Amino acid sequence: MAYDPVIATDFFHGQPHAMWDDERERCPVLHQESLMGSYQVIDWQHAEVVLRDPETFSSDINMEHIGQFMGELIVGLDGEEHRKYRNLVAKAFRQSQLDKWDGSLVQPIIHALVDDIAPRGRADLVADITVKYPVQVVCGIVGVALDDAERFAQWAIEINTGPIDPEKGFAARDAMTAYLQPLIDARREHPTGDFLSDLVHAEVDGELLSDARLFGFLRLLLPAGAETTYRVFGNALYALLSNPDLMRRVQADHSLIPAVIEETLRWETSVTMVSRRATRDVEVGGCPIPAGAPVGVVTSAANHDPAHFERPTEFDIDRPPALHMAFGTGPHQCLGMHLARLELRTGLEIVLGRLANLRFDPDDAGPEPIIEGFAFRGPNRLPAVFDPA
């Protein structure tokens, strides 16, 4: 083997791609009890099959894992119940709302963050930009004061890592609920036409969201919308900083930014897998999976499948357009994908447009920046220099 499975699967610092690439050559399904899913689907073809067959591969397992920290989740439902819940929530992400958020919230937030660093000519783009930006956007969308965004960012991390540290996960869940309850009560009595009002009063087939599902969605939105987007934003900046010629090309031509975003999502998205449970004895890629077994669909490995993408380990914005699985596929495809793309596009346009001659800091004495993590991937630091504005 070309990898150490203990190191490869380290939750915070793992480098699992070599493991997935090596195992994929033998079998499209990796069976290893110590991993998050007993069976991990690691090729494109069978990942798509599993995600498009909710009757055989149920999402209810998510209620056991992350659901205990987030509550009743859309990602833990199947069938008609999932359709109704998804339709309730989807209305709050309509295009007119996205356009409104871009001008009134997203652009002002990223401009303010760049304002803080532009005169210095030096910054850690993770600590100063990416870790702050998406959580402030999501807090603004929900109606949380931006001054409290840092608290929400910490709660988001602790909820997402709840399976590893349950005490912190439950505490973060309860703290977020206590904070959000007055906001929900106020919108219920006096709707303001904002996102939270839409959620509180949305109806499908005459039904409103129950409190349990409303809180479940908000506990999912804040961690998912904050942590996942900040990591993939960092991955995009890492890819550009690691390739100075490409950085100069994109800074000179912002029409390339959508290609940068899609290639980042394929090359190193922030969430590597989604969880399912086999509802019956089934065979996937020649591998028997018993009823009730956890199945991890490793979308990050599928995005590196050489049968679907040429030179998959390379970051190439000029590759022919092709579908990726960063947002999953099938009935549970990510509801927030359009918001994520909006944040990435606006964030990259403003950072690259305002920080001229952006490059890695040659005098930085810290550890080398890398993208790392098993379940969530991104750089922890991006020390950079640029022309002071």
C-alpha positions in Angstrom: 0.0 0.0 0.0 1.1 3.5 -0.8 -0.6 5.0 2.3 -0.9 4.6 6.1 -4.7 4.0 6.7 -4.4 5.6 10.2 -2.8 8.8 8.8 -5.1 8.8 5.8 -8.3 8.7 7.9 -7.2 11.2 10.6 -10.4 13.4 10.9 -8.6 16.7 11.1 -5.3 16.1 9.2 -5.9 13.1 7.0 -4.8 12.8 3.4 -7.1 10.2 2.1 -6.9 10.7 -1.7 -4.0 8.2 -2.1 -6.0 5.6 -0.2 -9.1 6.1 -2.3 -7.1 6.1 -5.6 -5.2 2.9 -4.6 -8.3 1.0 -3.5 -10.4 2.1 -6.4 -8.1 0.2 -8.8 -9.0 -3.0 -6.9 -12.7 -2.4 -6.2 -15.2 0.4 -6.3 -16.3 -0.3 -2.7 -13.9 0.0 0.2 -14.9 -2.1 3.2 -13.2 -1.0 6.4 -15.0 -1.1 9.7 -12.9 1.6 11.2 -14.1 4.2 8.7 -17.1 6.5 9.0 -19.1 4.2 6.6 -18.4 0.5 6.9 -18.7 0.4 3.1 -17.3 3.4 1.1 -18.3 3.8 -2.5 -15.2 5.4 -4.2 -15.9 5.5 -7.9 -18.1 7.8 -10.0 -20.4 5.2 -11.6 -21.5 3.5 -8.4 -21.6 6.7 -6.3 -24.2 8.0 -8.8 -26.1 4.8 -8.6 -26.3 4.9 -4.8 -27.3 8.6 -4.5 -30.0 8.2 -7.1 -31.6 5.2 -5.4 -33.1 6.4 -2.1 -35.3 3.3 -1.7 -32.3 1.0 -1.5 -29.9 3.5 0.2 -31.8 5.5 2.8 -30.7 8.8 4.3 -32.2 8.0 7.7 -28.7 7.2 9.1 -28.0 10.9 9.2 -30.6 11.3 12.0 -28.5 9.0 14.1 -25.1 10.6 13.5 -25.3 14.4 13.1 -29.0 14.5 13.7 -28.6 14.1 17.4 -26.7 17.4 17.4 -28.7 19.2 14.7 -32.2 17.9 15.3 -34.8 16.8 12.7 -33.0 17.2 9.4 -34.0 17.3 5.8 -30.9 15.2 5.0 -32.3 12.4 7.2 -35.6 12.1 5.4 -36.7 10.1 2.3 -39.6 9.8 -0.1 -42.7 12.0 0.1 -41.8 13.3 3.5 -38.4 14.6 2.2 -40.1 16.1 -0.9 -42.5 18.1 1.2 -39.9 19.3 3.6 -37.5 20.2 0.8 -40.2 22.2 -1.0 -40.9 24.2 2.2 -37.3 25.2 2.5 -36.5 25.7 -1.2 -38.8 28.7 -1.5 -36.5 30.6 0.8 -33.6 30.2 -1.6 -35.5 31.6 -4.7 -33.4 33.5 -7.2 -34.8 36.9 -6.4 -33.7 36.3 -2.8 -30.2 35.4 -3.9 -29.9 38.5 -6.0 -31.0 40.6 -3.1 -28.5 39.0 -0.7 -25.7 39.6 -3.2 -26.1 43.3 -3.3 -27.3 43.9 0.3 -25.2 41.4 2.2 -22.6 39.4 0.4 -20.7 42.2 -1.3 -20.7 44.5 1.7 -19.3 41.8 4.0 -16.5 40.7 1.7 -15.6 44.3 1.0 -15.4 45.1 4.7 -13.1 42.2 5.3 -10.8 43.2 2.5 -10.9 46.8 3.8 -9.3 45.6 7.0 -6.3 43.9 5.3 -5.8 45.9 2.1 -3.5 48.6 3.6 -1.3 46.1 5.3 0.0 44.3 2.2 0.1 41.0 4.2 -2.6 38.7 5.7 -3.5 35.1 6.5 -6.4 34.7 4.0 -7.9 32.0 6.2 -7.9 33.8 9.5 -8.7 37.2 8.0 -11.1 36.3 5.1 -12.4 32.8 4.5 -13.2 31.8 8.1 -15.1 35.0 8.7 -16.9 35.6 5.4 -19.4 32.8 4.9 -20.5 32.7 8.6 -21.2 36.4 8.5 -23.2 35.9 5.3 -25.3 33.1 6.8 -25.8 35.0 10.0 -27.0 38.1 8.0 -29.4 35.9 6.1 -30.9 34.4 9.3 -31.0 37.7 11.1 -28.2 37.1 13.6 -26.2 40.2 14.5 -22.8 40.2 12.7 -21.2 41.0 16.0 -22.2 37.5 17.1 -20.9 35.7 13.9 -17.7 34.6 15.7 -19.8 32.8 18.3 -21.8 31.1 15.6 -18.7 30.1 13.7 -17.5 28.3 16.9 -20.9 26.6 17.4 -20.8 25.5 13.8 -17.5 23.8 14.2 -18.5 22.1 17.5 -21.8 20.9 16.0 -20.1 19.5 12.9 -17.6 17.6 15.0 -20.2 16.5 17.6 -19.7 12.8 16.8 -16.1 13.2 17.9 -16.7 15.4 21.0 -20.4 14.9 22.0 -20.2 17.2 25.0 -19.2 20.2 23.0 -21.6 19.2 20.2 -24.6 19.1 22.5 -23.6 22.4 24.3 -23.3 24.2 20.9 -26.7 22.8 19.8 -28.4 24.1 23.0 -26.6 27.5 22.8 -27.7 28.0 19.2 -31.3 27.1 20.0 -31.4 29.5 22.9 -30.1 32.3 20.7 -32.4 31.6 17.7 -35.7 31.1 19.7 -36.4 34.8 20.2 -35.7 35.5 16.6 -38.2 32.9 15.5 -40.8 34.0 18.0 -40.5 37.6 16.7 -40.9 36.5 13.0 -43.9 34.4 13.9 -45.7 37.4 15.5 -44.4 40.0 13.1 -43.1 38.7 9.7 -40.6 41.0 8.0 -40.4 39.4 4.6 -36.8 38.2 5.3 -35.5 34.6 5.0 -36.4 33.6 8.5 -39.9 34.9 8.0 -40.2 32.9 4.8 -39.2 29.7 6.7 -41.5 30.3 9.7 -44.5 31.0 7.5 -43.9 28.8 4.4 -46.6 26.3 3.6 -46.7 23.2 1.4 -50.0 21.3 1.2 -51.3 23.5 4.0 -48.4 22.5 6.4 -45.9 24.7 8.1 -42.5 23.6 9.3 -42.7 22.2 12.8 -40.5 23.8 15.4 -38.3 20.7 15.6 -37.7 20.8 11.8 -37.3 24.6 11.7 -34.5 24.4 14.4 -33.1 21.4 12.6 -32.8 23.2 9.4 -31.3 26.3 11.0 -28.7 24.2 12.9 -27.9 22.5 9.6 -27.7 25.8 7.6 -25.5 27.7 9.9 -22.7 25.0 10.2 -23.1 23.8 6.6 -23.3 27.2 5.1 -20.5 28.6 7.1 -17.9 25.8 7.5 -18.2 24.1 4.2 -18.1 27.3 2.1 -15.1 28.8 4.1 -13.1 25.6 3.4 -13.9 25.5 -0.3 -13.1 29.2 -0.6 -9.8 28.5 1.0 -9.2 25.6 -1.4 -9.8 27.9 -4.4 -7.3 30.5 -3.1 -4.8 27.7 -2.3 -5.0 26.4 -5.9 -4.4 29.9 -7.3 -1.6 30.8 -4.9 0.1 27.5 -5.7 0.1 28.4 -9.4 1.3 32.0 -9.8 0.8 32.0 -13.6 -2.9 30.9 -13.2 -3.3 33.5 -10.4 -2.1 36.3 -12.7 -4.3 35.0 -15.5 -7.5 35.0 -13.4 -6.7 38.3 -11.8 -6.5 39.8 -15.3 -9.6 38.1 -16.5 -12.5 37.6 -14.0 -14.6 35.8 -16.6 -12.5 32.7 -15.6 -13.7 32.8 -12.0 -16.7 30.4 -12.7 -14.3 27.9 -14.1 -12.1 28.3 -11.1 -15.1 27.6 -8.8 -16.3 24.5 -10.6 -12.8 23.1 -10.8 -12.2 23.7 -7.1 -15.5 22.0 -6.3 -14.3 19.0 -8.3 -10.7 19.0 -7.3 -11.0 19.6 -3.5 -14.5 20.2 -2.3 -14.9 20.8 1.4 -17.1 17.8 2.3 -15.8 14.5 1.2 -18.7 12.1 1.7 -22.4 11.6 2.4 -23.9 8.8 4.5 -26.6 6.3 3.5 -27.9 3.0 4.9 -28.7 -0.1 2.9 -32.3 -0.9 3.3 -31.9 -4.5 1.9 -29.1 -6.9 0.9 -27.6 -5.4 -2.2 -24.5 -5.7 -4.4 -22.6 -2.6 -5.5 -19.8 -3.0 -8.0 -19.5 -6.7 -7.2 -19.3 -6.1 -3.5 -22.2 -7.5 -1.3 -23.6 -5.1 1.2 -25.9 -6.4 3.9 -29.2 -4.8 4.9 -28.7 -2.1 7.6 -25.0 -1.5 6.8 -23.7 2.1 6.8 -22.7 3.2 3.3 -20.4 6.2 2.8 -20.6 7.7 -0.7 -17.3 9.4 -1.1 -18.1 12.1 -3.6 -14.6 13.5 -3.3 -13.2 10.2 -4.5 -15.8 10.0 -7.3 -14.6 13.5 -8.4 -11.0 12.0 -8.7 -12.1 8.9 -10.7 -9.9 8.7 -13.8 -12.7 6.8 -15.6 -14.8 10.1 -15.4 -12.1 12.8 -15.4 -8.8 12.9 -17.3 -5.8 13.8 -15.0 -8.1 14.1 -12.0 -5.4 15.1 -9.5 -4.5 18.2 -11.6 -6.2 21.5 -11.0 -7.1 22.6 -14.6 -9.7 25.3 -15.2 -9.5 24.6 -19.0 -10.7 21.0 -18.8 -13.9 20.3 -20.7 -17.0 21.0 -18.6 -18.3 18.0 -16.8 -20.6 17.3 -13.9 -19.0 16.9 -10.5 -20.5 15.6 -7.2 -19.4 18.4 -4.8 -23.1 19.0 -4.1 -24.2 15.4 -4.4 -26.8 14.2 -6.9 -30.3 12.8 -6.8 -33.1 13.9 -4.6 -30.8 15.1 -1.8 -28.6 17.4 -3.9 -27.6 20.3 -1.8 -30.2 23.0 -1.5 -27.6 25.7 -0.7 -25.5 25.1 -3.8 -26.6 28.3 -5.6 -25.9 30.4 -2.5 -22.4 28.7 -2.2 -21.6 29.5 -5.8 -22.8 33.1 -5.3 -20.5 33.5 -2.2 -17.6 32.0 -4.0 -18.0 34.1 -7.2 -18.4 37.4 -5.3 -15.7 36.5 -2.8 -13.1 35.7 -5.5 -14.0 38.7 -7.6 -13.5 41.1 -4.8 -10.4 39.4 -3.2 -8.7 39.0 -6.6 -9.8 42.4 -7.8 -8.6 44.4 -4.8 -5.5 42.5 -3.7 -3.1 43.2 -6.6 -0.1 40.9 -7.1 -1.5 38.4 -4.6 1.0 35.6 -3.8 2.2 33.3 -1.0 4.2 35.1 1.6 7.9 34.2 0.9 8.9 35.3 4.4 6.4 33.3 6.3 8.1 31.1 8.9 5.1 28.9 9.8 4.2 25.4 8.6 3.7 25.0 4.9 0.0 25.6 3.9 -1.7 22.4 2.8 -5.3 21.2 2.2 -6.0 18.6 4.9 -8.7 16.6 6.6 -10.6 13.3 6.1 -14.3 14.3 6.2 -13.9 18.1 5.8 -11.0 19.4 3.8 -9.4 22.8 3.6 -6.3 24.8 4.5 -5.8 26.0 8.0 -3.6 29.0 7.0 -2.9 30.9 3.8 -0.1 33.4 4.5 -0.1 35.9 1.6 1.4 39.2 0.5 0.0 41.7 -2.0 0.4 45.4 -3.0 -0.9 47.6 -0.2 -3.9 49.6 -1.3 
